[in-house]
Amino acid sequence: MEENITIPLHEVHVSLGGKMVPFGGFILPVRYSSDIEEHLTVRSAVGLFDVSHMGEFSLSGPGALSFIQQMTTNDAASLTIGKVQYSALTNEQGGIIDDLLVYRLGEEEYYLVVNASNIEKDKNWLLQHLPDSGVSFKDESSATCLFALQGPKAVDVLQTLTTYPVDQMPYYTNAKIELRGLKDILISTTGYTGAGGFEIYVPLERAEFVWRLLMEKGAAWGIKPCGLGARDTLRLEMGYCLYGNDMNDTINPIEAGLGWITKLNKNFIGSEPIRKAKTSGVSKKLVGFILEERGIPRSHYELYTVSGDKKIGEVTSGTQSPCLQQGIGMGYVAIDYAVPDTLLAVQIRGKMLRARVVALPFVKGTI
């Protein structure tokens, strides 16, 4: 069994009181204070996450765009320089290999950000299909640290450290900025919280400097270091999928509610079975639901008809929402039960608790 990898700032997080746990092949901070406190800080002010376990690949050259078009579900041709796109890699059967972000940095320069647990799998998949010429591929994961500065006050914190007008950047855009003397620091208005903010890509050797700088400047706005626990509840309130829970290589984007990032007016690996799934319809679909009784749904709990006499699906992600103070979850259900306002039952500790299917996100009024 492979040993879990410690991230570069491991000792910094331990010194801040971070509880370190294994996740996706890495040792990461799950929390520093409490999940709820960190969650609410991000929703109301600003929090800082170290997500350096994520993977980063650079792709460049005259064939980069056509290669990305062949490999990903979204239409990368629509990306202008400085834009970011949410997309997915799919296999020949149309199953999701990973979800990822595609950055267009220059005329023939792209950046892919992939999930930590899938770095090697994604890299091998891309290299397996890489053309003999026209595309240069580089894995920059181990040389890059990634910090997510998230929350409504994130822009105030970052603006104190640069003359670049970060307050003018639209959602899902990127820029290279000077950050306190550090040139060409890649930032983007992306995140996994729905609270607004930035993701900041930092060379390994300057990571601790940038982390401490953000914490120091953020103190005026009540910044807190935040861990995986809050990251999970924040993304779940927004209905954002987590790879390995809400999608995998046997689930296609139509089933996962990701038809909006799947552009079937082009051909890519897996496009034909996905096209068929869209035309003929799917038998199950990912839905969000809110418990109408006290309880917390968890991954793998079974979903039933409201009468409790027929199993119709399974929970893939669930938690107690800190903002709604209700149990919320996502799961795959038979297509007839995937309509908002449909009543279901979740089996929790031997009891059938009533739940209602709702349109996502659970928490409205955020990104």
C-alpha positions as CSV (number, residue, x, y, z in Angstrom):
1,M,0.0,0.0,0.0
2,E,1.4,3.4,-1.0
3,E,2.3,5.8,1.7
4,N,0.3,9.1,2.0
5,I,2.2,12.2,0.8
6,T,2.6,15.2,3.2
7,I,2.0,18.5,1.5
8,P,4.8,21.1,1.6
9,L,3.3,23.3,4.4
10,H,2.5,20.3,6.7
11,E,4.4,21.7,9.7
12,V,2.8,25.1,9.2
13,H,-0.6,23.5,9.5
14,V,0.4,21.5,12.5
15,S,1.6,24.7,14.2
16,L,-1.8,26.3,13.5
17,G,-3.5,23.4,15.3
18,G,-4.6,21.6,12.1
19,K,-5.8,18.1,12.6
20,M,-4.0,16.2,9.9
21,V,-5.7,13.2,8.2
22,P,-5.2,11.0,5.1
23,F,-7.3,12.0,2.1
24,G,-6.8,11.1,-1.6
25,G,-3.3,9.8,-1.0
26,F,-2.2,12.9,0.9
27,I,-2.0,14.0,4.6
28,L,-4.2,17.2,4.8
29,P,-5.7,19.4,7.5
30,V,-9.3,18.4,8.1
31,R,-10.0,21.3,10.6
32,Y,-8.2,23.8,12.8
33,S,-11.1,24.9,15.1
34,S,-14.5,23.5,14.1
35,D,-16.0,22.6,10.8
36,I,-19.0,24.9,11.5
37,E,-16.9,27.8,12.6
38,E,-14.7,27.6,9.5
39,H,-17.7,27.1,7.2
40,L,-19.5,30.2,8.5
41,T,-16.3,32.2,8.3
42,V,-16.1,31.5,4.6
43,R,-19.7,32.3,4.0
44,S,-19.5,35.6,5.9
45,A,-15.9,36.8,5.7
46,V,-12.8,34.9,4.4
47,G,-11.1,31.6,4.9
48,L,-7.8,30.2,3.5
49,F,-7.5,26.6,2.3
50,D,-4.3,24.8,1.4
51,V,-5.3,22.6,-1.5
52,S,-1.8,21.9,-2.8
53,H,-2.7,18.3,-3.2
54,M,-4.5,19.1,-6.4
55,G,-2.8,18.4,-9.7
56,E,-1.6,20.9,-12.4
57,F,-0.7,20.1,-16.0
58,S,0.5,22.6,-18.6
59,L,-0.2,22.0,-22.2
60,S,1.2,24.1,-25.0
61,G,1.8,24.2,-28.7
62,P,-0.1,24.5,-32.0
63,G,-2.0,21.2,-31.3
64,A,-2.9,22.0,-27.7
65,L,-6.5,23.1,-28.4
66,S,-7.4,20.3,-30.7
67,F,-6.0,17.8,-28.2
68,I,-8.0,19.3,-25.3
69,Q,-11.1,19.3,-27.6
70,Q,-10.6,15.5,-28.2
71,M,-10.1,14.7,-24.5
72,T,-12.6,16.9,-22.7
73,T,-16.4,17.3,-22.7
74,N,-16.7,21.1,-22.8
75,D,-16.0,23.3,-25.8
76,A,-12.5,24.6,-25.1
77,A,-12.6,26.5,-28.5
78,S,-14.9,29.0,-26.7
79,L,-12.1,29.8,-24.2
80,T,-10.5,33.2,-24.8
81,I,-7.2,34.1,-23.2
82,G,-7.8,34.7,-19.5
83,K,-10.9,32.5,-19.2
84,V,-11.4,29.3,-17.1
85,Q,-13.8,26.4,-17.9
86,Y,-15.2,23.6,-15.9
87,S,-15.0,20.3,-17.9
88,A,-14.5,16.6,-17.6
89,L,-12.5,13.7,-19.0
90,T,-14.5,10.7,-20.1
91,N,-13.6,7.2,-21.2
92,E,-14.7,5.3,-24.3
93,Q,-17.9,4.2,-22.5
94,G,-18.7,7.9,-21.6
95,G,-17.9,7.4,-17.9
96,I,-16.3,10.3,-16.0
97,I,-12.5,9.8,-15.5
98,D,-12.3,13.1,-13.7
99,D,-13.7,16.6,-13.5
100,L,-11.3,19.4,-14.0
101,L,-10.6,23.1,-14.8
102,V,-9.2,24.2,-18.1
103,Y,-7.4,27.5,-18.1
104,R,-6.4,29.4,-21.3
105,L,-3.3,31.3,-20.4
106,G,-2.1,32.3,-23.9
107,E,-2.5,31.8,-27.6
108,E,-1.3,28.2,-27.5
109,E,-0.9,27.8,-23.7
110,Y,-3.4,25.9,-21.4
111,Y,-3.4,24.7,-17.8
112,L,-5.4,21.8,-16.5
113,V,-6.2,21.4,-12.8
114,V,-7.2,17.9,-11.8
115,N,-8.3,16.1,-8.6
116,A,-5.5,14.9,-6.2
117,S,-6.5,11.3,-6.2
118,N,-6.6,11.2,-10.0
119,I,-3.3,12.9,-10.8
120,E,-1.5,9.7,-12.0
121,K,-4.6,8.3,-13.7
122,D,-5.3,11.5,-15.6
123,K,-1.7,12.0,-16.5
124,N,-1.4,8.5,-17.9
125,W,-4.7,8.9,-19.8
126,L,-3.6,12.1,-21.4
127,L,-0.1,10.9,-22.3
128,Q,-1.6,7.7,-23.8
129,H,-3.5,9.9,-26.3
130,L,-0.9,12.7,-26.7
131,P,-0.1,13.3,-30.4
132,D,3.5,12.7,-31.5
133,S,4.0,16.4,-32.2
134,G,2.4,19.7,-31.7
135,V,1.6,19.4,-28.0
136,S,4.0,19.8,-25.1
137,F,2.8,18.3,-21.8
138,K,4.3,19.0,-18.4
139,D,3.2,17.8,-15.0
140,E,3.7,20.8,-12.6
141,S,1.9,19.3,-9.6
142,S,4.9,18.7,-7.3
143,A,6.4,22.1,-8.1
144,T,3.1,24.0,-7.4
145,C,1.2,24.9,-4.2
146,L,-2.4,26.0,-4.5
147,F,-4.2,28.2,-1.9
148,A,-8.0,28.9,-2.1
149,L,-8.8,32.3,-0.6
150,Q,-12.5,32.1,-0.3
151,G,-15.4,34.3,0.9
152,P,-16.9,37.7,0.3
153,K,-13.9,39.5,1.9
154,A,-11.3,37.5,-0.2
155,V,-11.1,40.3,-2.8
156,D,-10.3,42.9,0.0
157,V,-7.5,40.8,1.3
158,L,-5.9,40.0,-2.1
159,Q,-6.2,43.6,-3.3
160,T,-4.0,44.8,-0.4
161,L,-1.1,42.6,-1.9
162,T,-1.2,43.7,-5.6
163,T,-1.8,46.7,-7.8
164,Y,-3.7,44.4,-10.3
165,P,-7.4,45.2,-10.2
166,V,-8.5,41.8,-8.8
167,D,-11.8,43.4,-7.8
168,Q,-12.6,43.8,-11.5
169,M,-12.1,40.1,-12.4
170,P,-15.3,38.3,-13.6
171,Y,-16.1,34.9,-12.3
172,Y,-14.1,32.0,-13.9
173,T,-11.3,34.2,-15.2
174,N,-7.5,34.0,-14.7
175,A,-4.6,36.4,-14.6
176,K,-0.9,36.5,-13.9
177,I,-0.2,39.2,-11.3
178,E,2.6,40.5,-9.2
179,L,2.0,39.6,-5.6
180,R,4.2,41.5,-3.1
181,G,7.2,41.4,-5.4
182,L,6.6,37.9,-6.8
183,K,6.0,38.1,-10.5
184,D,3.7,36.0,-12.7
185,I,1.6,34.5,-9.9
186,L,-1.4,32.8,-11.5
187,I,-4.7,33.5,-9.8
188,S,-8.3,32.7,-10.8
189,T,-11.7,33.6,-9.7
190,T,-12.6,30.0,-9.0
191,G,-13.3,27.9,-6.0
192,Y,-15.2,25.0,-4.5
193,T,-17.2,26.9,-1.9
194,G,-19.7,29.1,-3.8
195,A,-18.7,32.0,-1.5
196,G,-16.6,33.9,-4.1
197,G,-12.9,34.3,-3.9
198,F,-9.7,33.2,-5.6
199,E,-7.4,30.2,-6.2
200,I,-3.7,31.2,-6.1
201,Y,-1.0,29.1,-7.7
202,V,2.4,29.5,-6.1
203,P,5.8,28.1,-6.8
204,L,6.8,25.6,-4.1
205,E,9.7,27.6,-2.9
206,R,7.5,30.7,-2.2
207,A,4.5,28.8,-0.7
208,E,5.2,29.5,3.0
209,F,5.9,33.2,2.3
210,V,2.5,33.6,0.4
211,W,0.5,31.6,3.0
212,R,1.8,33.7,5.9
213,L,1.3,36.9,3.9
214,L,-2.3,36.0,3.2
215,M,-3.0,35.1,6.8
216,E,-1.3,38.3,8.1
217,K,-3.1,40.6,5.7
218,G,-6.4,38.7,6.1
219,A,-6.4,39.2,9.9
220,A,-8.1,42.6,9.5
221,W,-11.1,40.8,7.9
222,G,-11.2,37.9,10.3
223,I,-9.5,35.3,8.1
224,K,-9.3,31.7,9.4
225,P,-7.3,28.7,8.1
226,C,-9.9,26.2,6.9
227,G,-9.8,22.4,6.4
228,L,-11.3,19.6,4.4
229,G,-14.3,19.4,6.7
230,A,-15.5,22.9,5.9
231,R,-14.6,22.5,2.2
232,D,-16.9,19.5,2.0
233,T,-19.9,21.2,3.7
234,L,-19.4,24.4,1.6
235,R,-19.3,22.5,-1.7
236,L,-22.3,20.3,-0.7
237,E,-24.5,23.3,0.1
238,M,-23.8,24.4,-3.5
239,G,-24.5,21.0,-4.9
240,Y,-21.0,20.7,-6.3
241,C,-20.0,17.1,-7.1
242,L,-17.1,15.4,-5.4
243,Y,-15.2,12.9,-7.6
244,G,-15.3,9.4,-6.1
245,N,-18.6,10.2,-4.3
246,D,-21.0,11.8,-6.7
247,M,-19.3,10.7,-9.9
248,N,-16.9,8.0,-11.1
249,D,-15.8,6.2,-14.3
250,T,-19.1,4.3,-14.6
251,I,-21.3,7.4,-14.3
252,N,-21.8,9.6,-17.4
253,P,-22.2,13.4,-17.4
254,I,-25.9,13.2,-18.2
255,E,-26.6,11.1,-15.1
256,A,-24.4,13.3,-13.0
257,G,-26.3,16.5,-14.0
258,L,-23.3,17.7,-16.0
259,G,-25.0,18.0,-19.4
260,W,-24.2,21.7,-19.3
261,I,-20.5,21.0,-19.5
262,T,-20.9,18.3,-22.2
263,K,-21.0,19.8,-25.7
264,L,-22.2,17.2,-28.1
265,N,-21.8,19.4,-31.2
266,K,-18.1,18.1,-31.2
267,N,-16.6,14.7,-31.0
268,F,-14.5,13.7,-28.0
269,I,-13.6,10.4,-26.4
270,G,-16.9,9.0,-25.0
271,S,-19.1,11.4,-26.9
272,E,-21.0,8.7,-28.8
273,P,-22.3,6.8,-25.8
274,I,-23.1,10.1,-24.0
275,R,-25.0,11.2,-27.1
276,K,-27.0,8.0,-27.0
277,A,-27.7,8.4,-23.3
278,K,-29.0,11.9,-23.9
279,T,-31.2,10.8,-26.8
280,S,-32.6,7.6,-25.3
281,G,-32.7,9.0,-21.7
282,V,-31.0,7.7,-18.6
283,S,-32.4,5.4,-15.9
284,K,-31.0,7.3,-12.9
285,K,-30.0,10.8,-12.1
286,L,-28.2,12.7,-9.4
287,V,-30.5,14.8,-7.2
288,G,-30.3,17.0,-4.2
289,F,-32.6,16.4,-1.2
290,I,-33.4,18.0,2.1
291,L,-34.5,16.0,5.2
292,E,-37.8,17.0,6.6
293,E,-37.0,15.3,9.9
294,R,-34.0,15.4,12.2
295,G,-31.1,13.4,10.9
296,I,-27.9,13.5,8.9
297,P,-27.7,11.5,5.6
298,R,-24.3,10.0,4.8
299,S,-22.7,8.4,1.8
300,H,-24.1,4.9,0.9
301,Y,-27.3,5.3,3.0
302,E,-30.2,3.8,1.0
303,L,-33.0,5.9,-0.6
304,Y,-36.5,4.6,-0.7
305,T,-40.0,5.6,-1.9
306,V,-41.6,7.8,0.7
307,S,-43.7,4.8,1.8
308,G,-40.4,2.9,2.5
309,D,-41.4,-0.2,0.5
310,K,-39.1,0.2,-2.6
311,K,-35.4,1.0,-2.8
312,I,-34.9,3.7,-5.5
313,G,-31.3,4.8,-5.0
314,E,-28.4,5.6,-2.7
315,V,-26.9,8.7,-1.0
316,T,-23.5,9.7,-2.5
317,S,-22.8,12.8,-0.3
318,G,-24.6,14.1,2.8
319,T,-24.1,16.4,5.8
320,Q,-25.8,18.7,8.2
321,S,-25.9,22.1,6.5
322,P,-24.4,24.8,8.7
323,C,-26.4,27.5,6.9
324,L,-29.8,25.7,6.7
325,Q,-29.4,23.7,9.9
326,Q,-31.0,20.8,8.2
327,G,-29.7,17.5,6.8
328,I,-28.9,17.7,3.1
329,G,-27.6,15.2,0.6
330,M,-27.1,14.2,-3.0
331,G,-27.7,10.8,-4.5
332,Y,-28.7,8.8,-7.5
333,V,-32.3,7.9,-7.8
334,A,-34.4,6.1,-10.5
335,I,-35.4,8.7,-13.1
336,D,-39.1,8.8,-12.1
337,Y,-38.1,10.1,-8.7
338,A,-35.7,12.8,-9.9
339,V,-38.2,15.6,-10.1
340,P,-38.1,18.5,-7.6
341,D,-40.6,18.2,-4.7
342,T,-40.7,14.4,-5.0
343,L,-40.9,12.9,-1.5
344,L,-38.4,10.2,-0.6
345,A,-37.3,8.3,2.4
346,V,-33.7,8.0,3.6
347,Q,-32.8,5.0,5.8
348,I,-30.8,6.3,8.7
349,R,-29.9,3.9,11.6
350,G,-32.8,1.6,10.8
351,K,-35.4,4.4,10.5
352,M,-37.0,5.8,7.4
353,L,-36.7,9.6,7.5
354,R,-38.7,11.7,5.1
355,A,-36.9,13.9,2.5
356,R,-37.8,16.1,-0.4
357,V,-36.0,16.4,-3.7
358,V,-34.9,20.1,-4.3
359,A,-33.3,22.0,-7.1
360,L,-29.7,22.8,-6.5
361,P,-27.9,24.7,-5.0
362,F,-29.3,24.2,-1.5
363,V,-28.0,27.6,-0.4
364,K,-29.2,30.3,-2.7
365,G,-27.7,33.8,-3.3
366,T,-24.1,32.7,-3.6
367,I,-22.0,31.9,-6.7
